[in-house]
Amino acid sequence: MWKREEGFKTLIYIILEQQVSLASAKAAYEKLLQKAASLTPASFIKLSDAELKLIGFSRQKMSYGRNLAEAVMHGSIDFSALSGLGDSQVKGQLMTIKGIGAWTADIYLLMALGRPDIWPSGDLALALAVQKLKGLSRRPSPEKLTTMSLKWKPWRAVAARILWHYYLSDRK
């Protein structure tokens, strides 16, 4: 089910997963944990740009990680309070942080908070899986994917997991 713990570390990992392969994100995250064994907002902020670059952070993702760390340290984001909020409220709060967009917020809702009806429409693996499964000549747009996902409500997160498994197993 790819359940992840709630909090800062998971959101940093999801930021690393933005627009890159799962393997490269995982490698960078593991390097990050080696460098900052107790990964907290304060320990992340202490890492220099040079250290983060060696870990695998792009300049943009360094900025996103620092934005998140500062938001947590200043109390703008309280991870323990997020679990008691509705999906749109969580998404809205997370997206106030520069570098956290709809996809990142959706993945956090789906993976960390275990919300059952989350559909990360901009996910490339989901688009490729749907294209192959349905025999489509072109990859569906995020808007088309969202429309297609409506028939799976209120269990779209389950459908996403099944499609991710299909995508990963098809690549082997």
Residue, then its C-alpha position, 0 to 999 in steps of 0.5 A: m500500500w506504500k503507506r508513509e508516515e505523516g510529517f516533514k520527512t515524507l513531504i521532503y521525500i515527495i518533493l524529491e519525487q517531483q518530476v524524476s524517477l522513483a529510483s533517483a528520488k529514493a537514492a537522493y532520500e537515502k543520501l539525505l538520511q545518511k547526512a541528516a540521520s535525524l531529519t527535522p526541519a532544523s537539521f534540513i535548514k542547516l545543510s548547505d546548498a553544496e551538501l544538498k546538491l551532492i545529495g541530489f537536490s536541484r536548486q529548485k528543490m533545495s528552495y522547496g525543501r527550505n520553504l517547507a522547513e521554514a513553514v514547519m518551524h514557524g508554525s505555518i504547517d502543523f502536521s499533527a493537525l492536518s489529519g483532522l482536516g478535510d482533503s481540500q483543507v489539507k491540500g489548501q494548507l500544503m499548497t500555500i508553501k512555494g514548491i508544493g503543488a496539487w500533485t505533491a499535496d495529493i500524494y501526501l494525502l494519499m500516501a501519508l494520510g491514507r485518504p481513499d478518494i485522492w486522484p493525483s491527475g498529473d501523475l505520469a505513471l498513472a497516465l501511462a498505465v491508463q494509456k496502455l490498459k485502455g489501448l489509447s493511441r495517446r497519453p491522456s491529459p491530466e484533465k481527461l484522467t481526472t474525468m476518467s477517475l470519477k467513475w472510481k469515486p469514492w475509492r480513487a486512491v485504490a484505483a491509483r495504487i492498482l494502476w501504479h502497480y500495473y505500471l511498475s510490473d509492466r516495466k519489469 
